[in-house]
């Protein structure tokens, strides 16, 4: 396996390997939302509490993403990915206890484990991607997110039906552990740039956040990440529950519809990346996607039991094609404008704001749903930040000072 890695184009190996690890990372966070009806029925809790679970996952992920840059430099991006997979497996297995306090802790373990997946993969792709192909390469890699959602939508309902909800979490854990082992032969190639002398300190976290907030271009990317990831979280956390609880479909039908919608995001991500590499500036592309996902969220809120299933699936596909398909364009832009050698740190810093959106949007949605028992209000409110982000993305701000200018994405991580 090691010989194959060294003999083939490392870019192709990197894209495939990071796509799969991204898929498993996203799938791990979705097993609970998809299995929520069965878990809630067995434990006697309100299914709407899945928003609290998702909030815990991304509360932990928010801090892990902003601080993971130094760990990635020290251990290597590939080794960090392996450790992340093992942490997610541990969290999934802990959930099978059925104890609510343990489930909360497990959610935070999963969030901490999944957080470095994108910064680590960005660190690897930044070394191998030609700058003009970066939006496309990053978008292909980021198809791991809808692939992970498809896996959750297809595997989890079937696992629940045949092995119970605990079986679904065990299967997810075994998948993560298997991938951690499979990645091992690739480490010699992809962790060549690691620095064992790198140290972590609170100052590195503060510096990362300060850089993201002070630079206009990175700050806009952070705002967009907050709004867009939040909308994605609402879809991931509540679509299946909405179909089962609000529209009265069975779990397998809801899971299948969710999988179909996520499948649309795979070609959509590649298409948006291709557009961002060839015809449209990444900022303009992101602004258009922001308006599209806001409209899709409003459309989802307007849907109801009288709608035919085809219309519900079509609306879900529109939601997925926008709110679940922008990541590669944004990540390539962040890599391009990051200060020299700080790709993984700036990616983590920007995505920490995305984690804040992933944490807060489901919590607010859960609160609104618990108070009103109306799904539409949550979908309407979630659309507003995306419109604000789009306005900022369409603006043409003056360039930052030369000392803060971005650098080619092929730069290595700062020591």
N, C-alpha and C positions, 0 to 999 in steps of 0.2 A: 504493500500500500504506500509506503514512504517513497519507493522508487517511482510509482505512478505519479505522485504529487510533484516530485521534482522534474519529471520528464514532460509533463503537460504544462500548458500555459497556466501559471498560478492565478491569473485573473479569473479564469473559468472555474477553477476549483474553489476559489474564494467565494465567488458568487453563489455557487450551488451549496457549499457548506454553510455559509452564513444565512442563506435562504431557509435551509432546513432548521437550523438552530433558532432562527427568528420565529418560524412556524410553531415549534414546540414551546417556545417561551410564551407566545400569545395564546396558544391552546391551553396551557396550564392555568392561565387566569380566567379562561372561559368555561372550564369544566363546571364550576359552581353555578354560574348564571344559567347554563343550559340544563343542568340537573336540578336546578332550584325547585321546580314543582314537586319532584319526587323526594328531595331532601326535606322540604318544608312539610310535606304530608307525613313523613316518617317521624320527624322530630317535633311536630306540632308547633311550627312557627309560621309567621307571615312571610309569604314568598317575596314581598316587597323589601324585606331585609337584605336581599341580595345586593342592594345598593350600598348597604353598610359594608358588606364583604368586599365589594369592589373598591369602596373608599379606603378600606384598610390596606388592600393590596397596593394601591397607588399612593397612599400616604407614606408607606415605607419606601416605595419606589422613587418617590420624589427626592428623598434625601440620598438614596443610594445612587441615583443618576448624577446628581451634582457633585458627588464626592468620589465617583469611581474612576476618574481619569488617572489618578496616581496609582491605583491598584492595577489598572490595565497596563501602564508603563512598566511597573515593577514585575508583574507576573506574566505579561504577554496577553494579547487579545484572545488567542485561542485557549490558553489555560483559564482565563477568566470566564470564557464561555462554558468550559467544562464544569467549573465550580458552580456557576449559575445553574446549570442543568441539575446538578446534584442537590442544590438547595431547593429547587422547585419540586423535585421528586420527594424530598423529605417533607415539605409542606403538604403535598397532596396525600401522602400516606398518613400524616397526622390528622387530616380532616376525617378520615374514616373512624376515628374515635367517637364521633358524634357529639362530643362535649363542646358546648358553645365557647367557653373561654379558650379551649385548645384551637378551635376553628379560627378565632380572631388572631391568635398568635401565628397559626399556620398561614393565614392570609398575608401577614406581614413578612413571613419568611419567603413566600412565593413572590411578593412584590420586590423584596430586596434581591432575590435571585434573578428575576426577570429583567430588572432595571438595566444591568450592564450589557444586555444583548445587542442593543442598537449602537451604543458608543463603541463597543468592542468591534462589531462588524464594520462600522465606519472607519475605525482605525486601520483595519486590514484593507478595505477597498480603497482608501485614500492613497495607499502605497502603490496599488497596481492599476487603478483606473486612469486612462488618459483624460485630461481635463474636459475635452470636448465631448466625451462619452459619459462623463460622470452622472448626469441626471438619468440617463438610460440605465446604466449599470446599478446605480443605487435603487432605481425603481424596480428593476428585476429582482434584486435582493429583497426588497421590501414586499414583494408579493408573498413572502413568507407569512405576513400578517393575515391576509385573507385565506391562505392555505391552512394556517392554524385554525382559523375560525371555521373553515369547511370541515376540518378534521373533528372539531368539537361538535359541530352540528350533525355530523353523520355518525361518529363513533359513540358519543355520549348517550344519545337516546337508545341505540342498539345495546350498549353495555348495560344501561339501566334496566332494559327489558329482559336481558338474559342473566345478568349477574347482580342486579340490584345497584343502587346508587354508589355504594362503597366499591363495588367492582369497577365502576367507571373511573374512580380516582386511582385505584391500584393500577389499572391499565395505563393511565396517563403517566404515572410515576415510572413504570417500567420502560415506557417509551423514552422518557428523558434520560434515564440511566443508560439505556442502550446507546443513545446518540453520544453521550459523554465518552463512552468507550470507543466508538467508531471514529471520533474526531482525533484521537490520540496520535495516529501516524502523521497528521498534518502539522503538528506543533513545530517540528524542526524548521519548516519553511516559514510559517506565519508568525512565529514568535522570535524571529531573528533580531528584531529591533527592541526587545525588552531590555530594561535597565534594572538589574537586581538591587542597585543602590538607591533607587527612587524611594523617597519617604513621603508618607501622607501626614498632613497636619491640618488643623482647622483653617489655617491661613490659605491653603490651596483652595478650599471650598469657597472662602470669602472672595478670593481673587477671581475665581471663575464666575461667580455671580456678579461681581463688580464689573467685570469685562462685558458680560452679556447685557447688563443694564445700562452701561455708559455708552456703548456703541449703538448708534441708531439702527444700523442694518441688522445687527444681532437682536436688538430689542424688539424690532418688528417681527422677526422670526419667532421670538419667544411668545409674543402675544398671539401670533397665529397658531403656534403649537398649543397654547392653552385652550383656545376656542375650538380648534379642529379636533384635538384629541378628546376634548370634552364631549363633542357631538358623537364621535366614534364610541365613546364609553357608554353613552345613553343607548345607542343602537345595540351594542354588544350585551349590555346588562339587562335591557328591558324588552327587546323585540320578542324573544321567545315567551316571556311572561305576559306580554301584551297579547300575543296570539292565543295563548291558553286561557288567561284570565279575563282579558277584555273582549276578545273575538270568539272565544269558546272552541278553539281547535284543540285536537289532542297533541300530546308532546311530540310524537314522531312526525306529524304533519308540520308542526311549528319548527322542529329541528331541520326538516328537509327544506322548508322555505328559507330558513336562515342560511343553510348551506348553498342554496341556489344564488341568493343575494351575494354571498361572499365570493362565489365563483366569478361573478361579474367583475369584482374588484381586481382580479388577476390580470386580464387584458387591459382593464382601465388604467391600472398603475403603469403598465408598460407603455400604453399609448400616451399618457400624460408625460412620462419621462422622455419619450421620443419627441413629443411636441416641445418640451422644455429644452431639449438638446438642439433642435433644428429651427423652429419657427417662432416661438414665443419666449419672452424672457421668463425666467422662473418666478419672479415676483408677480408678473401679470397672470401667469398660469395659476398661481396660488390664489390670487384675488378672485379669479373667475370660479375656481373650485369652491371657495368660501361662500360665494353667493349661491352656487348650485346646491351645496349641502344645507344651507339655511332653508332654501325653498323645499328641499326634500323632507326636512324635519317638520316643517309646517304642513306639508302634504300628508305625512304620516299621522300628525295630530288630527287632521281632518277626516281620516279614514274611520270606518266603523263596521259593525256587524253586517250592515246591508251591502257592503262592498263585496263583489265576487273575489274569490281567492286569487284569480289572475291579477286583479287590480292591486291587491295587497302585495303580492310578490313583485309586481312591476314597480311599485313605490319603494319597496325595500331595495330593489336593484338600483334605483336612482340614488337612494341614500348611500348604498355601498359604493357605487361608482364615484362618489364625490367624497364623502366623509371617511371612507376607508381606503382611499386611493391617492392621497396627496403626498405621502411620506417621502418617497424617493426624491421628488423635486425639492422639497424643503431641506432634506438632509444633504443633498448635493450642494445646494446654495450655502448652507451653513459651513460645509467643508471648504467651499471656495473662499468664503469671506473670513474664515477663522484666522487669528494671528498665527504666525509661522510656528509649526510644530505643535499646535494645540488643538488638533482636530477632535480627538476623543473627549478632551476636557470641555470644549465649547459645545460639542454635540450633547454631552451630558448636561451641561448648563442650560441649553435651550430646551432640551427634553424634560428637564426637571419642572419647567413651567407647564409642559404638556402633562406631566404626572399630576400637577396641581389641578389641572382641568379634569383629568381622569378620576381624581379623588373627589372633587367638589361637585361636579355635574351629577353623578349618580346619587350622592347624598341629598342634594337639593331635590332631584327628581323623586327619590324615595319619600322625602318629607311632604312634597306636594301630593304625591299619590296617596300617602297615608292620611292626609287631611281631607282630601277631596274625593278620592277614589275615581279620579278622572285622569286618564293618561294624556289627553290632549294638552293640558296646561303645561306639563313638563316638556313636551316636544316643542311647543311654541316658545317657551322661555329659553330653551337650549339653543335656539336659532339666532338669538340676538347677538351674542359675542362674535359669531362668525361674520355677521354683517359688519360689525365694527372693525374686525381684523382685515376684511377685504378692503374697506375704505383706506386703511393705513397702507396696505400693500399696493394699492393703485397710486398712492402719492409718490412723487419723485423728490425725495429728500436730498439736500446737498450732501456731497461725499464727506466721509469722516476724514479726520486729519491724517496726513501721510503716515505718521507714526503708528496709527491704528489700522492701516490698510490691510486688507486680506492678502493671503498668499496662496500660491498654487496648492492644490489639495494633495500633491505628492510629497509634501514635506513630512518628515518623520516627527514623532512626538518629542516635545521638549523634555530635556533631562532635568 
